[in-house]
């Protein structure tokens, strides 16, 4: 399920060359395995930045009720992502 969600997100985002910059969050605060993986791999960091940008766009356009629903879905998705630990 998680892989399908990630692939769908990737299909919606244009992916030119991967940049070498960090993710959308502070890696010094990364504690969970998924965050550490994102910090350690430039391609995942780039994807994280693109997803964060898409998230900002969607939430800026959403109503307050829609934002609450989106945030609940985001928390569930993050939980699923963390549940994929090897």
PyMOL commands that set and color helices and strands:
alter all, ss='L'
color gray80, all
select helices_A, chain A and resi 2-12+27-29+33-40+42-61+64-82
alter helices_A, ss='H'
color red, helices_A
deselect
rebuild
show_as cartoon
